[in-house]
Amino acid sequence: MTDPTNREILEELKAINQKLDEVNERAKKPKGLSTPMAIIALVLGFSVLGPMISMLFVLLFDM
C-alpha cells in the first residue's frame, strides 16, 4: 500500500479508537436506580420495613 493510504487508514483507526474510548468512559459511570425501581423500593420500604421497625420500637420501649 502507498503511504497516503496508510495514513488514511491510521487516521480512521484513531477516530474509531477515540469513539470507543468515549463509549467506555460513559459505560464506567455508575448509574442510579431507574424511576420505576425507585418507586418500588420506596413502596416496599414503607409497607414492609416501616411496620417491622415500628414493631421493634414498640417491643423495645414497651413499659
mmCIF file of the N, C-alpha and C atoms, coordinates in Angstrom:
data_MODEL
# 
_entry.id   MODEL 
# 
loop_
_atom_site.group_PDB 
_atom_site.id 
_atom_site.type_symbol 
_atom_site.label_atom_id 
_atom_site.label_alt_id 
_atom_site.label_comp_id 
_atom_site.label_asym_id 
_atom_site.label_entity_id 
_atom_site.label_seq_id 
_atom_site.pdbx_PDB_ins_code 
_atom_site.Cartn_x 
_atom_site.Cartn_y 
_atom_site.Cartn_z 
_atom_site.occupancy 
_atom_site.B_iso_or_equiv 
_atom_site.pdbx_formal_charge 
_atom_site.auth_seq_id 
_atom_site.auth_comp_id 
_atom_site.auth_asym_id 
_atom_site.auth_atom_id 
_atom_site.pdbx_PDB_model_num 
ATOM 1   N N  . MET A 1 1  ? 0.841   -1.189 0.000  1.00 0.00 ? 1  MET A N  1 
ATOM 2   C CA . MET A 1 1  ? 0.000   0.000  0.000  1.00 0.00 ? 1  MET A CA 1 
ATOM 3   C C  . MET A 1 1  ? 0.877   1.241  0.000  1.00 0.00 ? 1  MET A C  1 
ATOM 4   N N  . THR A 1 2  ? 0.280   2.283  -0.464 1.00 0.00 ? 2  THR A N  1 
ATOM 5   C CA . THR A 1 2  ? 1.042   3.519  -0.543 1.00 0.00 ? 2  THR A CA 1 
ATOM 6   C C  . THR A 1 2  ? 0.967   4.258  0.780  1.00 0.00 ? 2  THR A C  1 
ATOM 7   N N  . ASP A 1 3  ? 1.853   5.198  0.920  1.00 0.00 ? 3  ASP A N  1 
ATOM 8   C CA . ASP A 1 3  ? 1.948   5.972  2.159  1.00 0.00 ? 3  ASP A CA 1 
ATOM 9   C C  . ASP A 1 3  ? 0.680   6.776  2.451  1.00 0.00 ? 3  ASP A C  1 
ATOM 10  N N  . PRO A 1 4  ? 0.064   7.463  1.498  1.00 0.00 ? 4  PRO A N  1 
ATOM 11  C CA . PRO A 1 4  ? -1.178  8.196  1.797  1.00 0.00 ? 4  PRO A CA 1 
ATOM 12  C C  . PRO A 1 4  ? -2.317  7.263  2.233  1.00 0.00 ? 4  PRO A C  1 
ATOM 13  N N  . THR A 1 5  ? -2.352  6.085  1.653  1.00 0.00 ? 5  THR A N  1 
ATOM 14  C CA . THR A 1 5  ? -3.386  5.121  2.041  1.00 0.00 ? 5  THR A CA 1 
ATOM 15  C C  . THR A 1 5  ? -3.180  4.667  3.479  1.00 0.00 ? 5  THR A C  1 
ATOM 16  N N  . ASN A 1 6  ? -1.928  4.421  3.820  1.00 0.00 ? 6  ASN A N  1 
ATOM 17  C CA . ASN A 1 6  ? -1.625  4.019  5.203  1.00 0.00 ? 6  ASN A CA 1 
ATOM 18  C C  . ASN A 1 6  ? -2.000  5.118  6.192  1.00 0.00 ? 6  ASN A C  1 
ATOM 19  N N  . ARG A 1 7  ? -1.701  6.349  5.822  1.00 0.00 ? 7  ARG A N  1 
ATOM 20  C CA . ARG A 1 7  ? -2.048  7.464  6.708  1.00 0.00 ? 7  ARG A CA 1 
ATOM 21  C C  . ARG A 1 7  ? -3.560  7.596  6.867  1.00 0.00 ? 7  ARG A C  1 
ATOM 22  N N  . GLU A 1 8  ? -4.280  7.405  5.775  1.00 0.00 ? 8  GLU A N  1 
ATOM 23  C CA . GLU A 1 8  ? -5.739  7.498  5.830  1.00 0.00 ? 8  GLU A CA 1 
ATOM 24  C C  . GLU A 1 8  ? -6.316  6.394  6.724  1.00 0.00 ? 8  GLU A C  1 
ATOM 25  N N  . ILE A 1 9  ? -5.787  5.193  6.584  1.00 0.00 ? 9  ILE A N  1 
ATOM 26  C CA . ILE A 1 9  ? -6.242  4.084  7.423  1.00 0.00 ? 9  ILE A CA 1 
ATOM 27  C C  . ILE A 1 9  ? -5.906  4.362  8.885  1.00 0.00 ? 9  ILE A C  1 
ATOM 28  N N  . LEU A 1 10 ? -4.720  4.868  9.130  1.00 0.00 ? 10 LEU A N  1 
ATOM 29  C CA . LEU A 1 10 ? -4.309  5.185  10.500 1.00 0.00 ? 10 LEU A CA 1 
ATOM 30  C C  . LEU A 1 10 ? -5.215  6.246  11.111 1.00 0.00 ? 10 LEU A C  1 
ATOM 31  N N  . GLU A 1 11 ? -5.555  7.270  10.359 1.00 0.00 ? 11 GLU A N  1 
ATOM 32  C CA . GLU A 1 11 ? -6.446  8.323  10.862 1.00 0.00 ? 11 GLU A CA 1 
ATOM 33  C C  . GLU A 1 11 ? -7.836  7.775  11.167 1.00 0.00 ? 11 GLU A C  1 
ATOM 34  N N  . GLU A 1 12 ? -8.334  6.885  10.299 1.00 0.00 ? 12 GLU A N  1 
ATOM 35  C CA . GLU A 1 12 ? -9.650  6.291  10.550 1.00 0.00 ? 12 GLU A CA 1 
ATOM 36  C C  . GLU A 1 12 ? -9.624  5.405  11.784 1.00 0.00 ? 12 GLU A C  1 
ATOM 37  N N  . LEU A 1 13 ? -8.554  4.653  11.958 1.00 0.00 ? 13 LEU A N  1 
ATOM 38  C CA . LEU A 1 13 ? -8.431  3.803  13.141 1.00 0.00 ? 13 LEU A CA 1 
ATOM 39  C C  . LEU A 1 13 ? -8.330  4.634  14.422 1.00 0.00 ? 13 LEU A C  1 
ATOM 40  N N  . LYS A 1 14 ? -7.628  5.746  14.366 1.00 0.00 ? 14 LYS A N  1 
ATOM 41  C CA . LYS A 1 14 ? -7.535  6.636  15.526 1.00 0.00 ? 14 LYS A CA 1 
ATOM 42  C C  . LYS A 1 14 ? -8.907  7.206  15.878 1.00 0.00 ? 14 LYS A C  1 
ATOM 43  N N  . ALA A 1 15 ? -9.684  7.579  14.860 1.00 0.00 ? 15 ALA A N  1 
ATOM 44  C CA . ALA A 1 15 ? -11.022 8.118  15.103 1.00 0.00 ? 15 ALA A CA 1 
ATOM 45  C C  . ALA A 1 15 ? -11.929 7.056  15.731 1.00 0.00 ? 15 ALA A C  1 
ATOM 46  N N  . ILE A 1 16 ? -11.844 5.836  15.216 1.00 0.00 ? 16 ILE A N  1 
ATOM 47  C CA . ILE A 1 16 ? -12.646 4.745  15.780 1.00 0.00 ? 16 ILE A CA 1 
ATOM 48  C C  . ILE A 1 16 ? -12.224 4.464  17.218 1.00 0.00 ? 16 ILE A C  1 
ATOM 49  N N  . ASN A 1 17 ? -10.925 4.464  17.473 1.00 0.00 ? 17 ASN A N  1 
ATOM 50  C CA . ASN A 1 17 ? -10.413 4.229  18.820 1.00 0.00 ? 17 ASN A CA 1 
ATOM 51  C C  . ASN A 1 17 ? -10.875 5.316  19.782 1.00 0.00 ? 17 ASN A C  1 
ATOM 52  N N  . GLN A 1 18 ? -10.866 6.550  19.337 1.00 0.00 ? 18 GLN A N  1 
ATOM 53  C CA . GLN A 1 18 ? -11.324 7.653  20.182 1.00 0.00 ? 18 GLN A CA 1 
ATOM 54  C C  . GLN A 1 18 ? -12.804 7.509  20.511 1.00 0.00 ? 18 GLN A C  1 
ATOM 55  N N  . LYS A 1 19 ? -13.615 7.136  19.524 1.00 0.00 ? 19 LYS A N  1 
ATOM 56  C CA . LYS A 1 19 ? -15.038 6.934  19.772 1.00 0.00 ? 19 LYS A CA 1 
ATOM 57  C C  . LYS A 1 19 ? -15.266 5.795  20.754 1.00 0.00 ? 19 LYS A C  1 
ATOM 58  N N  . LEU A 1 20 ? -14.505 4.718  20.627 1.00 0.00 ? 20 LEU A N  1 
ATOM 59  C CA . LEU A 1 20 ? -14.631 3.603  21.567 1.00 0.00 ? 20 LEU A CA 1 
ATOM 60  C C  . LEU A 1 20 ? -14.223 4.008  22.977 1.00 0.00 ? 20 LEU A C  1 
ATOM 61  N N  . ASP A 1 21 ? -13.192 4.826  23.097 1.00 0.00 ? 21 ASP A N  1 
ATOM 62  C CA . ASP A 1 21 ? -12.785 5.323  24.414 1.00 0.00 ? 21 ASP A CA 1 
ATOM 63  C C  . ASP A 1 21 ? -13.889 6.156  25.055 1.00 0.00 ? 21 ASP A C  1 
ATOM 64  N N  . GLU A 1 22 ? -14.554 6.992  24.262 1.00 0.00 ? 22 GLU A N  1 
ATOM 65  C CA . GLU A 1 22 ? -15.651 7.805  24.785 1.00 0.00 ? 22 GLU A CA 1 
ATOM 66  C C  . GLU A 1 22 ? -16.811 6.927  25.256 1.00 0.00 ? 22 GLU A C  1 
ATOM 67  N N  . VAL A 1 23 ? -17.123 5.884  24.496 1.00 0.00 ? 23 VAL A N  1 
ATOM 68  C CA . VAL A 1 23 ? -18.199 4.973  24.884 1.00 0.00 ? 23 VAL A CA 1 
ATOM 69  C C  . VAL A 1 23 ? -17.837 4.249  26.171 1.00 0.00 ? 23 VAL A C  1 
ATOM 70  N N  . ASN A 1 24 ? -16.583 3.816  26.291 1.00 0.00 ? 24 ASN A N  1 
ATOM 71  C CA . ASN A 1 24 ? -16.143 3.121  27.501 1.00 0.00 ? 24 ASN A CA 1 
ATOM 72  C C  . ASN A 1 24 ? -16.179 4.042  28.716 1.00 0.00 ? 24 ASN A C  1 
ATOM 73  N N  . GLU A 1 25 ? -15.835 5.303  28.549 1.00 0.00 ? 25 GLU A N  1 
ATOM 74  C CA . GLU A 1 25 ? -15.884 6.246  29.664 1.00 0.00 ? 25 GLU A CA 1 
ATOM 75  C C  . GLU A 1 25 ? -17.312 6.442  30.151 1.00 0.00 ? 25 GLU A C  1 
ATOM 76  N N  . ARG A 1 26 ? -18.271 6.513  29.218 1.00 0.00 ? 26 ARG A N  1 
ATOM 77  C CA . ARG A 1 26 ? -19.683 6.653  29.604 1.00 0.00 ? 26 ARG A CA 1 
ATOM 78  C C  . ARG A 1 26 ? -20.179 5.408  30.309 1.00 0.00 ? 26 ARG A C  1 
ATOM 79  N N  . ALA A 1 27 ? -19.693 4.241  29.894 1.00 0.00 ? 27 ALA A N  1 
ATOM 80  C CA . ALA A 1 27 ? -20.147 2.981  30.480 1.00 0.00 ? 27 ALA A CA 1 
ATOM 81  C C  . ALA A 1 27 ? -19.605 2.792  31.892 1.00 0.00 ? 27 ALA A C  1 
ATOM 82  N N  . LYS A 1 28 ? -18.479 3.422  32.209 1.00 0.00 ? 28 LYS A N  1 
ATOM 83  C CA . LYS A 1 28 ? -17.868 3.264  33.534 1.00 0.00 ? 28 LYS A CA 1 
ATOM 84  C C  . LYS A 1 28 ? -18.591 4.056  34.612 1.00 0.00 ? 28 LYS A C  1 
ATOM 85  N N  . LYS A 1 29 ? -19.336 5.078  34.224 1.00 0.00 ? 29 LYS A N  1 
ATOM 86  C CA . LYS A 1 29 ? -20.015 5.907  35.209 1.00 0.00 ? 29 LYS A CA 1 
ATOM 87  C C  . LYS A 1 29 ? -21.102 5.096  35.898 1.00 0.00 ? 29 LYS A C  1 
ATOM 88  N N  . PRO A 1 30 ? -21.181 5.184  37.231 1.00 0.00 ? 30 PRO A N  1 
ATOM 89  C CA . PRO A 1 30 ? -22.230 4.434  37.934 1.00 0.00 ? 30 PRO A CA 1 
ATOM 90  C C  . PRO A 1 30 ? -23.603 5.004  37.623 1.00 0.00 ? 30 PRO A C  1 
ATOM 91  N N  . LYS A 1 31 ? -24.535 4.096  37.437 1.00 0.00 ? 31 LYS A N  1 
ATOM 92  C CA . LYS A 1 31 ? -25.886 4.516  37.127 1.00 0.00 ? 31 LYS A CA 1 
ATOM 93  C C  . LYS A 1 31 ? -26.761 4.293  38.347 1.00 0.00 ? 31 LYS A C  1 
ATOM 94  N N  . GLY A 1 32 ? -27.668 5.210  38.583 1.00 0.00 ? 32 GLY A N  1 
ATOM 95  C CA . GLY A 1 32 ? -28.585 5.090  39.707 1.00 0.00 ? 32 GLY A CA 1 
ATOM 96  C C  . GLY A 1 32 ? -29.782 4.224  39.351 1.00 0.00 ? 32 GLY A C  1 
ATOM 97  N N  . LEU A 1 33 ? -30.706 4.157  40.283 1.00 0.00 ? 33 LEU A N  1 
ATOM 98  C CA . LEU A 1 33 ? -31.926 3.401  40.043 1.00 0.00 ? 33 LEU A CA 1 
ATOM 99  C C  . LEU A 1 33 ? -32.797 4.115  39.022 1.00 0.00 ? 33 LEU A C  1 
ATOM 100 N N  . SER A 1 34 ? -33.480 3.327  38.230 1.00 0.00 ? 34 SER A N  1 
ATOM 101 C CA . SER A 1 34 ? -34.444 3.926  37.320 1.00 0.00 ? 34 SER A CA 1 
ATOM 102 C C  . SER A 1 34 ? -35.651 4.378  38.133 1.00 0.00 ? 34 SER A C  1 
ATOM 103 N N  . THR A 1 35 ? -36.485 5.201  37.548 1.00 0.00 ? 35 THR A N  1 
ATOM 104 C CA . THR A 1 35 ? -37.636 5.745  38.267 1.00 0.00 ? 35 THR A CA 1 
ATOM 105 C C  . THR A 1 35 ? -38.597 4.664  38.741 1.00 0.00 ? 35 THR A C  1 
ATOM 106 N N  . PRO A 1 36 ? -38.968 3.679  37.922 1.00 0.00 ? 36 PRO A N  1 
ATOM 107 C CA . PRO A 1 36 ? -39.868 2.633  38.434 1.00 0.00 ? 36 PRO A CA 1 
ATOM 108 C C  . PRO A 1 36 ? -39.261 1.830  39.583 1.00 0.00 ? 36 PRO A C  1 
ATOM 109 N N  . MET A 1 37 ? -37.969 1.543  39.508 1.00 0.00 ? 37 MET A N  1 
ATOM 110 C CA . MET A 1 37 ? -37.328 0.794  40.582 1.00 0.00 ? 37 MET A CA 1 
ATOM 111 C C  . MET A 1 37 ? -37.254 1.615  41.860 1.00 0.00 ? 37 MET A C  1 
ATOM 112 N N  . ALA A 1 38 ? -37.053 2.911  41.744 1.00 0.00 ? 38 ALA A N  1 
ATOM 113 C CA . ALA A 1 38 ? -37.031 3.766  42.922 1.00 0.00 ? 38 ALA A CA 1 
ATOM 114 C C  . ALA A 1 38 ? -38.408 3.813  43.576 1.00 0.00 ? 38 ALA A C  1 
ATOM 115 N N  . ILE A 1 39 ? -39.462 3.856  42.777 1.00 0.00 ? 39 ILE A N  1 
ATOM 116 C CA . ILE A 1 39 ? -40.821 3.871  43.326 1.00 0.00 ? 39 ILE A CA 1 
ATOM 117 C C  . ILE A 1 39 ? -41.114 2.549  44.020 1.00 0.00 ? 39 ILE A C  1 
ATOM 118 N N  . ILE A 1 40 ? -40.713 1.436  43.417 1.00 0.00 ? 40 ILE A N  1 
ATOM 119 C CA . ILE A 1 40 ? -40.924 0.129  44.038 1.00 0.00 ? 40 ILE A CA 1 
ATOM 120 C C  . ILE A 1 40 ? -40.156 0.036  45.356 1.00 0.00 ? 40 ILE A C  1 
ATOM 121 N N  . ALA A 1 41 ? -38.928 0.520  45.386 1.00 0.00 ? 41 ALA A N  1 
ATOM 122 C CA . ALA A 1 41 ? -38.136 0.494  46.617 1.00 0.00 ? 41 ALA A CA 1 
ATOM 123 C C  . ALA A 1 41 ? -38.784 1.356  47.696 1.00 0.00 ? 41 ALA A C  1 
ATOM 124 N N  . LEU A 1 42 ? -39.326 2.483  47.315 1.00 0.00 ? 42 LEU A N  1 
ATOM 125 C CA . LEU A 1 42 ? -39.994 3.361  48.273 1.00 0.00 ? 42 LEU A CA 1 
ATOM 126 C C  . LEU A 1 42 ? -41.244 2.705  48.846 1.00 0.00 ? 42 LEU A C  1 
ATOM 127 N N  . VAL A 1 43 ? -42.047 2.090  47.983 1.00 0.00 ? 43 VAL A N  1 
ATOM 128 C CA . VAL A 1 43 ? -43.269 1.421  48.439 1.00 0.00 ? 43 VAL A CA 1 
ATOM 129 C C  . VAL A 1 43 ? -42.928 0.250  49.352 1.00 0.00 ? 43 VAL A C  1 
ATOM 130 N N  . LEU A 1 44 ? -41.947 -0.547 48.967 1.00 0.00 ? 44 LEU A N  1 
ATOM 131 C CA . LEU A 1 44 ? -41.548 -1.666 49.817 1.00 0.00 ? 44 LEU A CA 1 
ATOM 132 C C  . LEU A 1 44 ? -40.990 -1.179 51.148 1.00 0.00 ? 44 LEU A C  1 
ATOM 133 N N  . GLY A 1 45 ? -40.278 -0.092 51.111 1.00 0.00 ? 45 GLY A N  1 
ATOM 134 C CA . GLY A 1 45 ? -39.728 0.456  52.351 1.00 0.00 ? 45 GLY A CA 1 
ATOM 135 C C  . GLY A 1 45 ? -40.814 0.865  53.319 1.00 0.00 ? 45 GLY A C  1 
ATOM 136 N N  . PHE A 1 46 ? -41.839 1.524  52.826 1.00 0.00 ? 46 PHE A N  1 
ATOM 137 C CA . PHE A 1 46 ? -42.915 1.958  53.710 1.00 0.00 ? 46 PHE A CA 1 
ATOM 138 C C  . PHE A 1 46 ? -43.833 0.810  54.112 1.00 0.00 ? 46 PHE A C  1 
ATOM 139 N N  . SER A 1 47 ? -44.088 -0.124 53.217 1.00 0.00 ? 47 SER A N  1 
ATOM 140 C CA . SER A 1 47 ? -45.067 -1.169 53.516 1.00 0.00 ? 47 SER A CA 1 
ATOM 141 C C  . SER A 1 47 ? -44.469 -2.362 54.262 1.00 0.00 ? 47 SER A C  1 
ATOM 142 N N  . VAL A 1 48 ? -43.196 -2.643 54.092 1.00 0.00 ? 48 VAL A N  1 
ATOM 143 C CA . VAL A 1 48 ? -42.593 -3.804 54.741 1.00 0.00 ? 48 VAL A CA 1 
ATOM 144 C C  . VAL A 1 48 ? -41.677 -3.391 55.886 1.00 0.00 ? 48 VAL A C  1 
ATOM 145 N N  . LEU A 1 49 ? -40.720 -2.557 55.593 1.00 0.00 ? 49 LEU A N  1 
ATOM 146 C CA . LEU A 1 49 ? -39.740 -2.200 56.613 1.00 0.00 ? 49 LEU A CA 1 
ATOM 147 C C  . LEU A 1 49 ? -40.308 -1.257 57.675 1.00 0.00 ? 49 LEU A C  1 
ATOM 148 N N  . GLY A 1 50 ? -41.193 -0.375 57.278 1.00 0.00 ? 50 GLY A N  1 
ATOM 149 C CA . GLY A 1 50 ? -41.775 0.567  58.232 1.00 0.00 ? 50 GLY A CA 1 
ATOM 150 C C  . GLY A 1 50 ? -42.493 -0.124 59.377 1.00 0.00 ? 50 GLY A C  1 
ATOM 151 N N  . PRO A 1 51 ? -43.448 -1.013 59.094 1.00 0.00 ? 51 PRO A N  1 
ATOM 152 C CA . PRO A 1 51 ? -44.121 -1.724 60.189 1.00 0.00 ? 51 PRO A CA 1 
ATOM 153 C C  . PRO A 1 51 ? -43.175 -2.585 61.025 1.00 0.00 ? 51 PRO A C  1 
ATOM 154 N N  . MET A 1 52 ? -42.184 -3.184 60.383 1.00 0.00 ? 52 MET A N  1 
ATOM 155 C CA . MET A 1 52 ? -41.234 -4.010 61.144 1.00 0.00 ? 52 MET A CA 1 
ATOM 156 C C  . MET A 1 52 ? -40.439 -3.160 62.123 1.00 0.00 ? 52 MET A C  1 
ATOM 157 N N  . ILE A 1 53 ? -39.992 -2.012 61.686 1.00 0.00 ? 53 ILE A N  1 
ATOM 158 C CA . ILE A 1 53 ? -39.221 -1.131 62.573 1.00 0.00 ? 53 ILE A CA 1 
ATOM 159 C C  . ILE A 1 53 ? -40.108 -0.586 63.685 1.00 0.00 ? 53 ILE A C  1 
ATOM 160 N N  . SER A 1 54 ? -41.347 -0.233 63.359 1.00 0.00 ? 54 SER A N  1 
ATOM 161 C CA . SER A 1 54 ? -42.242 0.282  64.404 1.00 0.00 ? 54 SER A CA 1 
ATOM 162 C C  . SER A 1 54 ? -42.558 -0.801 65.432 1.00 0.00 ? 54 SER A C  1 
ATOM 163 N N  . MET A 1 55 ? -42.723 -2.061 65.001 1.00 0.00 ? 55 MET A N  1 
ATOM 164 C CA . MET A 1 55 ? -42.937 -3.154 65.964 1.00 0.00 ? 55 MET A CA 1 
ATOM 165 C C  . MET A 1 55 ? -41.711 -3.352 66.842 1.00 0.00 ? 55 MET A C  1 
ATOM 166 N N  . LEU A 1 56 ? -40.541 -3.216 66.272 1.00 0.00 ? 56 LEU A N  1 
ATOM 167 C CA . LEU A 1 56 ? -39.315 -3.335 67.046 1.00 0.00 ? 56 LEU A CA 1 
ATOM 168 C C  . LEU A 1 56 ? -39.241 -2.256 68.114 1.00 0.00 ? 56 LEU A C  1 
ATOM 169 N N  . PHE A 1 57 ? -39.589 -1.012 67.745 1.00 0.00 ? 57 PHE A N  1 
ATOM 170 C CA . PHE A 1 57 ? -39.592 0.066  68.732 1.00 0.00 ? 57 PHE A CA 1 
ATOM 171 C C  . PHE A 1 57 ? -40.623 -0.180 69.828 1.00 0.00 ? 57 PHE A C  1 
ATOM 172 N N  . VAL A 1 58 ? -41.782 -0.696 69.458 1.00 0.00 ? 58 VAL A N  1 
ATOM 173 C CA . VAL A 1 58 ? -42.813 -0.975 70.460 1.00 0.00 ? 58 VAL A CA 1 
ATOM 174 C C  . VAL A 1 58 ? -42.325 -2.044 71.426 1.00 0.00 ? 58 VAL A C  1 
ATOM 175 N N  . LEU A 1 59 ? -41.691 -3.076 70.913 1.00 0.00 ? 59 LEU A N  1 
ATOM 176 C CA . LEU A 1 59 ? -41.200 -4.145 71.777 1.00 0.00 ? 59 LEU A CA 1 
ATOM 177 C C  . LEU A 1 59 ? -40.038 -3.679 72.667 1.00 0.00 ? 59 LEU A C  1 
ATOM 178 N N  . LEU A 1 60 ? -39.195 -2.842 72.140 1.00 0.00 ? 60 LEU A N  1 
ATOM 179 C CA . LEU A 1 60 ? -38.054 -2.370 72.919 1.00 0.00 ? 60 LEU A CA 1 
ATOM 180 C C  . LEU A 1 60 ? -38.439 -1.357 74.000 1.00 0.00 ? 60 LEU A C  1 
ATOM 181 N N  . PHE A 1 61 ? -39.396 -0.496 73.687 1.00 0.00 ? 61 PHE A N  1 
ATOM 182 C CA . PHE A 1 61 ? -39.738 0.577  74.607 1.00 0.00 ? 61 PHE A CA 1 
ATOM 183 C C  . PHE A 1 61 ? -41.060 0.350  75.315 1.00 0.00 ? 61 PHE A C  1 
ATOM 184 N N  . ASP A 1 62 ? -41.567 -0.875 75.289 1.00 0.00 ? 62 ASP A N  1 
ATOM 185 C CA . ASP A 1 62 ? -42.819 -1.190 75.963 1.00 0.00 ? 62 ASP A CA 1 
ATOM 186 C C  . ASP A 1 62 ? -42.551 -1.236 77.475 1.00 0.00 ? 62 ASP A C  1 
ATOM 187 N N  . MET A 1 63 ? -43.344 -0.464 78.222 1.00 0.00 ? 63 MET A N  1 
ATOM 188 C CA . MET A 1 63 ? -43.139 -0.399 79.663 1.00 0.00 ? 63 MET A CA 1 
ATOM 189 C C  . MET A 1 63 ? -44.287 -0.942 80.421 1.00 0.00 ? 63 MET A C  1 
# 
